[in-house]
Amino acid sequence: MGRHFLQIPGPTNCPDEVLRALAAPTIDHRGPEFQALGRRVLEGIRPVFGTGNPVVIYPASGTGAWEAALVNTLSPGDRVLCFETGHFATLWQRMATELGLVVDFVPGDWRHGVDPAQVEERLAADPAGEIKAVCCVHNETSTGVTSRIAEVRAAIDRTGHPALLLVDTISSLASIDYRHDEWGVDVTVAGSQKGLMLPPGLSFNAISDKALAASEHAGLRRSYWDWRPILETNANGFFPYTPATNLLYGLEASLKLLREEGLKNVFARHDRHARATRAAVRAWGGGLEMLCQDEREYSSSLTAILVPEQFDADEIRRIILQRFDMSLGAGLSKVAGKVFRIGHLGAFEDLTLIGTLGGVQMGLQLAGLPIDTGGVNAALESLRDESQ
């Protein structure tokens, strides 16, 4: 009985307002009613990225927006600098290689974000400017680590290097403070199914003037992903292909919710729930650890928890799903079976968090971990202290 607890770090739960919007009748995507909708969402999405520049919307997953960021700005044989911060950073690096780019892939331990000092060192060693782009994942969904993009931008600026800065915000947009224009990001990649509280199916590129200029000379093949025809038709509120009309209805509803709460309040809410979750993990003890090892890089979208070696994180997840009908995120790739992830992003409130942590606490006990049962109380105290 009761609803399923979907507490993976995306797709997230859709608010009722969004679900109702998605259920509206589909309209003519070449007619004036759609044109008005197109103009509203194309304008309304910009503040979420922190940009006054265009944001391109694709009917695609975030992976499509990765590819769009690369093919619109780069040419075959170009060098790009990527950092191994987790599973999704590794996939983006693999895509770049498959597209014919030469990738300098800086190895990492999956417990830290992009090191700004390494960015500066690598770019300072490239006075000829052979590196054309720096690719970073802002919030690594597989590890719960948030890279310090403002510091990465400062590191690039200290070298005077002309490389573009491409940033994946798929699990941070509308959840963690992000500033496309202020931080000098050239292409920001995002998806609909996390902080924007929509089903999967939309992806985004926020584009700087520098990236637009680079796209005029980029030599990688592009057709569907090409910004030029999209921006041309977007100027009149339309798209050069059949758009995902009902997802755009949902996007408009989501943007309204974000405006009403205020982005600063949205970010503060996510920060607060993340701190309460970490308080619970620390109180549980039992050999559990935050996968992220740098307090400056704790994610406010999710918490990835490393279990002791003698336990199987997937078995813990299985018990929790079977007994309490709650889905938690799996460990991916290098951390498969070692980590489970609690998503606390999107349409999320105090009572949902406490229900989630209660299910995790009971599941850990059933799995035989020697935890302290004060985890939920520690989270409650954290929430109470911050609300006073």
Secondary structure by P-SEA (a helix, b strand, c coil): cccccccccccccccaaaaaaaaccccccccaaaaaaaaaaaaaaccccccccbbbbccccaaaaaaaaaaacccccbbbbbbcccaaaaaaaaaaaaaccccbbbbbcccccccaaaaaaaaaacccccccbbbbbccccccccccaaaaaaaaaaaacccbbbbbbccccccccccccccccccbbbbbccccccccccbbbbbccaaaaaaaaccccccccccaaaaaaaaaacccccccaaaaaaaaaaaaaaaaaacaaaaaaaaaaaaaaaaaaaaaacccccccccccccccccbbbbbccccccaaaaaaaaaaaccbbbbcccccccccbbbbbccccccaaaaaaaaaaaaaaaaaaccccccaaaaaaaaaaaaaac
